[in-house]
Amino acid sequence: MKIIADEPGHPRARQDYRLIELKNVKKLKRPIANKRRMRVTFGFTSLDKLKSAREVKELFDVPPLEETMEQILKDIGITYRREYIVKAASKKHYRLDFALIPRDKHPAAFSRQVKPVGIECDGNKAHNRPEQKLKDRQKDSDLQALGWKILRFCEQEILKKPGLCRKKIETMLK
């Protein structure tokens, strides 16, 4: 079976490829929820994880960074928005893990804060790659140009030092 017409001049014309056909696809006993609207384009997992997972993040061993940060924000008593999209002047759209918007109802401590605050939860797998660090710096720069203050927390901070995260957020809001 040919998938692509012969293209002898193509750079990968001589490389092997695999055609995978799925037959007898079976329905899982229960659906796998995507509660946090995790964007997945492709990922490796095991059959055991596929059978036991209740949420998409369990398929890929994603630590509960955003859930932990959400609890920190709830404990502070801040109104926040999840997966908030900001349109930048460069016609780019940025998605913030959390947005604290001054016009939302916030405690009095936030009343002096006139700029919106973006909180990003950076997992090790995705955000330690050099190309992602460059994208993160560009995102922060573009958002700061629009008047945003950006707080980035790494995986270790969120999971091992949530009190320090809380303190940094409270300091930013004063």
C-alpha positions as CSV (number, residue, x, y, z in Angstrom):
1,M,0.0,0.0,0.0
2,K,1.4,3.4,-1.0
3,I,0.6,6.3,1.2
4,I,2.5,9.1,-0.6
5,A,3.3,9.2,-4.3
6,D,6.9,8.7,-5.2
7,E,8.9,11.8,-4.6
8,P,12.6,10.9,-5.3
9,G,13.7,14.5,-4.7
10,H,12.2,14.7,-1.2
11,P,14.9,14.8,1.6
12,R,13.3,11.8,3.4
13,A,12.4,9.8,0.2
14,R,14.6,6.9,1.2
15,Q,13.7,6.8,4.9
16,D,11.5,4.0,6.2
17,Y,8.1,4.7,7.6
18,R,5.5,2.7,9.4
19,L,1.8,2.4,8.6
20,I,-0.2,1.5,11.6
21,E,-3.7,0.2,11.1
22,L,-6.1,0.0,14.0
23,K,-8.5,-2.9,14.0
24,N,-10.9,-4.0,16.7
25,V,-10.7,-0.8,18.7
26,K,-12.1,-1.4,22.1
27,K,-14.0,1.1,24.3
28,L,-12.5,1.7,27.7
29,K,-14.6,0.7,30.7
30,R,-14.7,4.3,31.7
31,P,-13.8,7.5,29.9
32,I,-10.6,9.4,30.6
33,A,-11.5,12.9,31.7
34,N,-9.6,16.0,30.5
35,K,-10.7,18.2,33.4
36,R,-7.9,20.8,32.9
37,R,-8.3,20.9,29.1
38,M,-4.7,19.7,28.7
39,R,-3.5,20.1,25.2
40,V,-2.1,16.8,23.9
41,T,-0.9,16.4,20.4
42,F,1.0,13.2,20.8
43,G,2.3,11.3,23.8
44,F,3.7,7.9,24.8
45,T,2.0,5.9,27.5
46,S,1.5,2.3,28.5
47,L,-1.5,0.1,28.2
48,D,-1.6,-0.2,32.0
49,K,-1.8,3.6,32.4
50,L,-4.4,3.7,29.6
51,K,-6.6,1.2,31.5
52,S,-6.2,2.8,34.9
53,A,-6.1,6.5,34.2
54,R,-9.1,8.6,35.3
55,E,-7.6,11.9,33.9
56,V,-5.5,12.6,30.8
57,K,-2.6,13.9,32.9
58,E,-2.2,10.5,34.5
59,L,-1.3,9.0,31.1
60,F,1.9,11.1,31.0
61,D,3.0,11.4,34.6
62,V,2.2,15.1,34.8
63,P,2.6,16.4,38.3
64,P,-0.3,18.3,39.9
65,L,1.3,21.8,39.5
66,E,-1.8,23.7,38.5
67,E,-4.0,22.0,41.0
68,T,-1.5,22.9,43.8
69,M,-1.3,26.5,42.6
70,E,-5.1,26.7,42.4
71,Q,-5.3,25.6,46.0
72,I,-2.7,28.3,47.0
73,L,-4.8,31.0,45.3
74,K,-7.9,29.7,47.0
75,D,-6.2,29.7,50.4
76,I,-5.2,33.4,49.8
77,G,-8.8,34.2,48.8
78,I,-8.0,35.6,45.4
79,T,-10.3,35.6,42.4
80,Y,-8.5,34.1,39.5
81,R,-9.1,32.9,36.0
82,R,-7.7,29.6,34.6
83,E,-6.3,29.2,31.2
84,Y,-6.7,32.9,30.4
85,I,-6.0,34.0,26.8
86,V,-4.3,37.3,26.1
87,K,-4.1,38.7,22.6
88,A,-0.7,40.4,22.1
89,A,0.0,43.2,19.7
90,S,2.1,40.8,17.6
91,K,-1.1,39.0,16.7
92,K,0.0,36.1,19.0
93,H,-2.4,34.6,21.6
94,Y,-0.9,33.6,24.9
95,R,-2.5,31.4,27.4
96,L,-1.8,32.0,31.0
97,D,-2.1,29.3,33.6
98,F,-3.7,31.8,36.0
99,A,-4.7,35.4,35.6
100,L,-5.4,37.8,38.4
101,I,-7.4,40.7,37.0
102,P,-7.7,44.0,39.0
103,R,-11.3,44.6,38.0
104,D,-12.3,41.2,39.4
105,K,-13.3,41.1,43.0
106,H,-10.1,40.8,45.1
107,P,-9.3,41.4,48.7
108,A,-8.3,44.9,49.7
109,A,-4.6,44.0,49.4
110,F,-5.1,43.8,45.7
111,S,-6.7,47.2,45.4
112,R,-3.4,48.9,45.1
113,Q,-2.3,46.6,42.3
114,V,-3.4,48.1,39.1
115,K,-1.7,45.8,36.6
116,P,-3.0,42.3,35.9
117,V,-0.8,39.5,37.1
118,G,-0.1,36.3,35.2
119,I,1.0,33.2,37.0
120,E,2.8,30.4,35.1
121,C,3.4,26.9,36.4
122,D,6.5,25.6,34.7
123,G,6.9,21.8,34.7
124,N,10.4,20.3,34.3
125,K,9.6,18.3,31.2
126,A,8.3,21.1,29.1
127,H,10.0,24.3,30.4
128,N,13.6,23.1,30.9
129,R,14.3,22.8,27.2
130,P,16.3,25.7,25.8
131,E,13.8,26.4,23.0
132,Q,11.0,26.6,25.5
133,K,12.9,28.9,27.8
134,L,13.3,31.2,24.8
135,K,9.6,31.1,24.1
136,D,8.8,31.8,27.7
137,R,11.1,34.8,27.8
138,Q,9.4,36.2,24.6
139,K,5.9,35.5,26.1
140,D,6.9,37.3,29.3
141,S,8.3,40.3,27.4
142,D,5.2,40.6,25.1
143,L,2.9,40.4,28.1
144,Q,4.9,42.9,30.1
145,A,4.7,45.3,27.2
146,L,0.9,45.0,27.5
147,G,1.1,45.9,31.2
148,W,1.1,42.5,32.8
149,K,3.2,41.4,35.7
150,I,4.3,37.8,35.3
151,L,5.2,35.4,38.1
152,R,6.8,32.1,37.0
153,F,7.0,29.2,39.4
154,C,9.1,26.0,38.7
155,E,7.9,22.5,39.5
156,Q,10.1,22.2,42.6
157,E,8.8,25.5,44.1
158,I,5.2,24.6,43.6
159,L,5.4,21.0,44.9
160,K,8.0,21.4,47.6
161,K,7.6,25.0,48.8
162,P,4.0,26.1,48.3
163,G,4.3,28.5,51.3
164,L,7.1,30.3,49.5
165,C,4.9,30.5,46.3
166,R,2.1,32.0,48.4
167,K,4.4,34.6,50.0
168,K,5.7,35.7,46.5
169,I,2.1,36.1,45.3
170,E,1.0,38.0,48.4
171,T,4.1,40.3,48.1
172,M,3.3,41.0,44.4
173,L,-0.3,42.0,45.3
174,K,0.7,44.5,48.0
